[in-house]
């Protein structure tokens, strides 16, 4: 992977607070394009989170990184695409939290959780422990 001079979305939000609406819309569109490209090729990222979105300093372009734990959109015949819990607890789809099969829809949920950072500057759900946070992902709809 090429070196990207810049910072992660997590670093940007931590240093400067919530993004301006137009910046957030552009960054999320770029992440969405990256996910669409991956999904069209049968790959589910499974770990979309602010730490895996790089913002290039010179252009402001968003780059989705860390495809180190992707899975195929199409599971092997007769088997569900089940796997280990790989996503950060704050950015996890309900099916990941339950240990169920994931597909492209899981990445869309994760991108929505990342989008929540824009107006708030914090994760959509929070709890004292990762276990409690996973339970929230399973039992509580994410805030609008």
RAQUI-V456302 format. One record per residue. N is the residue number from 1. RES is the residue in three letters. PHI is phi in whole degrees, 0 to 359 (NA if undefined). BURIAL is 1 if it has 16 or more other ideal C-beta (glycine too) atoms within 10 Angstrom, else 0. Layout:
N & RES & PHI & BURIAL
N & RES & PHI & BURIAL
This chain:
1 & UNK & NA & 0
2 & UNK & 288 & 0
3 & UNK & 290 & 0
4 & UNK & 241 & 0
5 & UNK & 281 & 0
6 & UNK & 162 & 1
7 & UNK & 213 & 1
8 & UNK & 279 & 1
9 & UNK & 299 & 1
10 & UNK & 299 & 1
11 & UNK & 295 & 0
12 & UNK & 298 & 1
13 & UNK & 292 & 1
14 & UNK & 297 & 0
15 & UNK & 278 & 0
16 & UNK & 238 & 0
17 & UNK & 79 & 0
18 & UNK & 303 & 1
19 & UNK & 285 & 1
20 & UNK & 296 & 0
21 & UNK & 307 & 0
22 & UNK & 292 & 0
23 & UNK & 292 & 0
24 & UNK & 297 & 1
25 & UNK & 298 & 0
26 & UNK & 295 & 0
27 & UNK & 298 & 1
28 & UNK & 291 & 1
29 & UNK & 296 & 0
30 & UNK & 293 & 1
31 & UNK & 295 & 1
32 & UNK & 300 & 1
33 & UNK & 296 & 0
34 & UNK & 296 & 1
35 & UNK & 294 & 1
36 & UNK & 300 & 0
37 & UNK & 299 & 0
38 & UNK & 297 & 1
39 & UNK & 297 & 1
40 & UNK & 296 & 0
41 & UNK & 256 & 0
42 & UNK & 83 & 0
43 & UNK & 244 & 1
44 & UNK & 253 & 1
45 & UNK & 292 & 1
46 & UNK & 75 & 1
47 & UNK & 216 & 1
48 & UNK & 284 & 1
49 & UNK & 203 & 1
50 & UNK & 303 & 1
51 & UNK & 290 & 0
52 & UNK & 255 & 1
53 & UNK & 243 & 1
54 & UNK & 268 & 1
55 & UNK & 248 & 1
56 & UNK & 293 & 0
57 & UNK & 301 & 0
58 & UNK & 290 & 0
59 & UNK & 252 & 0
60 & UNK & 79 & 0
61 & UNK & 291 & 0
62 & UNK & 268 & 1
63 & UNK & 235 & 1
64 & UNK & 275 & 1
65 & UNK & 240 & 1
66 & UNK & 60 & 1
67 & UNK & 273 & 0
68 & UNK & 287 & 0
69 & UNK & 231 & 0
70 & UNK & 286 & 1
71 & UNK & 226 & 1
72 & UNK & 287 & 0
73 & UNK & 294 & 1
74 & UNK & 258 & 0
75 & UNK & 292 & 0
76 & UNK & 303 & 0
77 & UNK & 307 & 0
78 & UNK & 79 & 0
79 & UNK & 226 & 0
80 & UNK & 278 & 0
81 & UNK & 280 & 1
82 & UNK & 257 & 0
83 & UNK & 200 & 0
84 & UNK & 289 & 0
85 & UNK & 283 & 0
86 & UNK & 249 & 1
87 & UNK & 284 & 1
88 & UNK & 295 & 1
89 & UNK & 303 & 1
90 & UNK & 288 & 1
91 & UNK & 234 & 1
92 & UNK & 218 & 1
93 & UNK & 281 & 1
94 & UNK & 303 & 1
95 & UNK & 292 & 1
96 & UNK & 294 & 1
97 & UNK & 298 & 1
98 & UNK & 274 & 0
99 & UNK & 76 & 0
100 & UNK & 268 & 0
101 & UNK & 298 & 1
102 & UNK & 243 & 1
103 & UNK & 215 & 1
104 & UNK & 303 & 1
105 & UNK & 298 & 0
106 & UNK & 298 & 1
107 & UNK & 297 & 1
108 & UNK & 294 & 1
109 & UNK & 299 & 1
110 & UNK & 296 & 1
111 & UNK & 297 & 1
112 & UNK & 295 & 0
113 & UNK & 295 & 1
114 & UNK & 295 & 1
115 & UNK & 299 & 1
116 & UNK & 299 & 1
117 & UNK & 300 & 1
118 & UNK & 305 & 1
119 & UNK & 278 & 0
120 & UNK & 255 & 0
121 & UNK & 82 & 0
122 & UNK & 214 & 0
123 & UNK & 296 & 1
124 & UNK & 294 & 1
125 & UNK & 236 & 1
126 & UNK & 214 & 0
127 & UNK & 205 & 1
128 & UNK & 290 & 0
129 & UNK & 228 & 0
130 & UNK & 298 & 0
131 & UNK & 299 & 0
132 & UNK & 295 & 0
133 & UNK & 293 & 1
134 & UNK & 298 & 1
135 & UNK & 298 & 0
136 & UNK & 297 & 1
137 & UNK & 298 & 1
138 & UNK & 281 & 0
139 & UNK & 255 & 0
140 & UNK & 238 & 0
141 & UNK & 296 & 0
142 & UNK & 296 & 0
143 & UNK & 297 & 0
144 & UNK & 289 & 0
